[in-house]
């Protein structure tokens, strides 16, 4: 397997497709070392390339409860 690191995790580095999903972690390094570095494996659904990228930043929909007065 060739190690490919993507600059943008929402785009495949090989075919520039936006059909990218998170892939399952395999092996010791992916399960225990990469989480510390916030690195996730991703897979392109068009060309089936498996690559690494930093964890995506999702807009969190947090609801902040107001304190009773």
Helices and strands as residue ranges (DSSP letters): E 20-22, H 27-28, I 29-33, E 39-44, E 50-54
